[in-house]
Amino acid sequence: MLIRTHAIPVVPLPVEKAAERQVVMVSKELRMPRHRMLITLLLQPLYDQGYRYLAVEALFGAELFENLFRSGISFTKVSFL
């Protein structure tokens, strides 16, 4: 039996939900690089909604900070946990 599937855009839903909240927390699986990609894709839309504070784990923080610097996104405060 063949099951039909289709791709669903994953970024719009968390961004839509973030508009209703003051804090957004994202958990990631260390062994799944796609999770880091998803978080990176969420940064600009969240910034556009007014989010200006970012806290990240140190293990992931340096890589993310480099991407932020290259993208031109300027958070008010970036904390490494």
C-alpha positions in Angstrom: 0.0 0.0 0.0 1.4 3.4 -1.0 0.8 6.3 1.4 0.5 9.7 -0.1 2.3 12.5 1.8 2.9 16.2 1.2 5.2 18.8 2.7 3.8 21.2 5.3 5.5 24.6 5.9 6.7 24.4 9.5 7.7 28.0 10.1 4.3 29.8 9.9 2.7 27.9 12.8 5.1 28.8 15.6 5.4 32.3 14.3 1.6 32.6 14.3 1.4 31.3 17.9 4.2 33.6 19.0 2.0 36.6 18.1 -0.3 35.6 21.0 2.5 35.2 23.6 5.3 37.2 25.3 7.8 34.3 25.6 8.7 31.6 23.1 10.8 28.6 24.2 12.1 26.1 21.7 13.7 22.8 22.6 16.1 21.0 20.3 17.6 17.6 19.8 21.4 17.9 19.8 21.8 15.1 17.2 19.3 16.7 14.8 20.9 19.6 12.8 17.5 20.3 11.2 16.4 21.6 14.6 19.1 24.2 14.6 18.0 25.1 11.0 14.4 25.5 12.2 15.4 27.8 15.0 17.5 29.9 12.6 14.5 30.2 10.3 12.3 31.4 13.2 14.6 34.2 14.3 13.8 36.8 11.6 10.0 36.4 11.8 10.1 36.5 15.6 12.3 39.6 15.5 9.8 41.2 13.1 7.1 40.6 15.6 9.0 42.5 18.3 11.0 39.8 20.1 14.3 41.4 21.2 15.7 39.1 23.8 17.3 35.7 23.0 18.7 33.1 25.4 20.4 30.0 24.0 22.4 27.1 25.4 26.1 27.7 25.2 26.6 24.5 23.2 24.4 25.9 20.5 24.9 29.6 21.2 28.2 30.3 19.4 27.0 28.8 16.1 23.7 30.7 16.4 25.5 33.9 17.3 27.7 33.7 14.2 24.6 33.2 12.0 22.8 36.2 13.7 25.9 38.4 13.1 26.0 37.4 9.4 22.2 38.0 9.0 22.2 41.5 10.5 19.5 40.6 13.1 20.3 42.7 16.2 18.7 41.4 19.4 18.7 43.8 22.4 20.2 41.1 24.6 21.7 37.7 23.8 22.3 35.4 26.8 24.2 32.1 26.7 22.8 29.7 29.3 
